[in-house]
Amino acid sequence: MAKSRNGRGKNRVTNVRVVDEFAGTDGARVDRMLSQINASQSQVRVEIGAAITIVPSTTTDLLGLFTCVSLRQQDEWASMSSQWQEYRVRAMRFDIYDVNPNLTAFSVFSTFHETVQGSTPNYTFAQVIDGPDSASPSGGGGKLRLTWIAKGTRELEFQNVDPNADSITDFGGMRYASGATSVANSKFQVVVKAVVDFRGRY
């Protein structure tokens, strides 16, 4: 004869949810939504876009960067940083277009990860080439796409949106090097799409 299990859990404590008489299950759903917002400190994920025009020099190599800190100069940043206290850059996508294929310039692009605080990292032409994903856009051959994504504990941490540059930690992004050209005209256009998390609503 099977033993009765009625006695088991007889005094067990269970959660009972009291549903609003008029809101019903919709009210319970809203409660869960608000609870999640509170638990995540009002965390939101937004896209911040940017565009860069690269004009090579006629005398020397041109070296440049677009990093996590560069996003703070975009117009979307001003509106978001006035409402949230902390942020982290999760990823950046760089679409690079050769808009002037008739202008010859040996150019290389690559991404990099480097933790720098209160300053801008410097790179040589050779170091840009040495990047694992380094590539040179081909004139009229379509866009070149590079991707930077946050990795590791440091890069995934939130930091304050405080505008004081000395307290900002940069974690890298895209770097480029372009040789001298005969004419100083626009050569490349870079479209940036960045994924940024904000939290801590003011």
Summary of the structure (lengths in Angstrom):
residues: 202
radius of gyration: 25.3
end to end distance: 64.6
largest distance: 96.9
contacts: 543
relative contact order: 0.29
helix: 20%
strand: 38%
